[in-house]
Amino acid sequence: MAAISREEVAHLARLSRLAVTDEELDRFAGQLDVILQSVARVGEVAADDIPPTSHSVPLTNVYRDDVPTESLVQDAALSGAPDAYEGRFRVPRILDEED
């Protein structure tokens, strides 16, 4: 038995504001039926004794300690800049603004 009828596909198409032909309705009904049966099979496999998970293996975040350190002096930070002006990075203007 089909999980989704041709009439249900036509209703979904109307709700989605999709113009579909009669031939497409038949084809889509068959395709959606295959998808719904596959989803139903996955639901059969899920057992009550298996907790829901987001990943197949446990994830562990690795963080380093947040230790304050000396930062770069301004000259060192700007040393690799293609263009620096008055102690700042100079970048091309992207907005048409007045100076």
PyMOL commands that set and color helices and strands:
alter all, ss='L'
color gray80, all
select helices_A, chain A and resi 6-15+22-45+74-78
alter helices_A, ss='H'
color red, helices_A
select strands_A, chain A and resi 84-85+88-89
alter strands_A, ss='S'
color yellow, strands_A
deselect
rebuild
show_as cartoon
